[in-house]
Amino acid sequence: MVRRLIILPAIAAATFSTAAAGFAAAPPNVNEQDRGFLTALHEGNLAEIQAGKAAKRQASHEEVREVGKMLVYDHKKLDKEVTQVAGDLGVDLPSSPSAKQQAELEQITAKSGTEFDRAWLEAEVAEHRADLAAGAKQLSEGSSEEVKQLARDAEPVVQEHLDELEEVQNEGKTQGGGDTT
C-alpha cells in the first residue's frame, strides 16, 4: 500500500511534466498571413529608419528633415515590439530591408535638393498608405492575437506619419518656388 502511494504521485508528476513540456513546445497560433506581416513590418521598419536617416542628411527643407527624424525614432520603437513578438512566436526575421526597398531608397538618395525632397515625400506617402492597408489585412486575415495587436498598435503611428507627410507635401505645393513636391 505504501509503495502504491509513492508510485502514483511519481506517475502523476511524470505525466504532468510531459504534458507541460508538450504544451510549451506546441506551435503558437501563427498562420502565413501572420508570418508575412511580421516580415513585411520588420523590413518596412528597417527601410523607414534608413529613409528617415537619409532625409535628416539630405533634405533641403527643414520640414522634411523633421519628419525624417520622427520616422527614425518611431520606427525603431515599433521594430522593438515586432522583433520581440516574432521571437516569442518563433518567426525568423530578415536582417535588412527588401531588395526592392533598398533599390528605391538608392534611387531617391541619388537625387538632391528639392528633387530629393519631392521623391522622398512621394515614396513615403505611398509606403505609409500601403502600410495602413497591410495592417487592415492583418486584422482581417491573421490568426495570432499578438500579431494583430502589433497591427493595432502600429496603425495610429503610421496614420500620424502619413498625416505629417501629406501636410509637408501639401505645404510645398502651396508655397511655390522652392516647393517640396
Residue pairs with C-beta under 8 A, 6 or more apart in sequence:
27 90
28 88
28 89
28 90
28 144
28 146
29 143
29 144
29 145
30 89
30 90
30 91
30 143
30 144
30 147
31 141
31 142
31 143
31 144
33 137
33 138
33 141
33 142
33 143
34 89
34 91
34 138
34 142
34 143
34 144
34 147
35 91
37 134
37 137
37 138
37 142
37 147
37 150
37 151
38 82
38 85
38 86
38 89
38 91
38 93
38 147
38 150
39 91
39 93
39 94
40 134
41 78
41 82
41 134
41 150
41 154
42 79
42 82
42 83
42 86
42 93
42 94
43 94
43 96
43 97
43 98
43 101
44 75
44 97
44 101
44 127
44 131
45 75
45 76
45 78
45 79
45 82
46 75
46 79
46 96
46 97
46 101
47 97
47 98
47 101
47 102
47 105
47 127
48 71
48 72
48 75
48 127
49 71
49 72
49 75
49 76
49 79
50 97
50 105
51 68
51 71
51 105
51 108
51 120
51 123
51 124
52 67
52 68
52 69
52 70
52 71
52 72
52 75
53 68
53 72
54 68
54 105
54 108
54 109
54 120
55 64
55 65
55 67
55 68
55 69
55 71
55 120
56 65
56 68
56 69
56 72
58 109
58 112
58 116
59 65
59 68
59 116
59 117
59 120
60 112
60 113
60 114
60 116
60 117
60 178
60 180
61 114
61 117
61 168
61 172
61 178
61 180
63 168
63 171
63 180
64 117
64 120
64 121
64 168
64 180
67 124
67 161
67 164
67 165
67 168
70 161
70 164
71 124
71 161
74 157
74 161
78 153
78 154
78 157
81 150
81 153
82 93
82 150
83 93
85 146
85 147
85 150
86 92
86 93
88 146
89 144
89 146
89 147
96 102
97 105
104 123
107 119
108 116
108 119
108 120
108 123
109 116
111 119
114 178
114 179
114 180
117 172
117 180
118 172
118 179
118 180
118 181
121 165
121 168
121 169
121 172
121 180
121 181
122 169
122 181
124 161
124 165
125 162
125 165
125 166
125 169
128 158
128 161
128 162
128 165
129 162
131 154
131 158
132 155
132 158
132 159
132 162
135 151
135 152
135 154
135 155
135 158
136 151
138 147
138 148
138 150
138 151
139 148
139 151
139 152
142 148
142 151
168 180
169 180
169 181
170 181
171 180
172 179
172 180
172 181
173 179
173 181
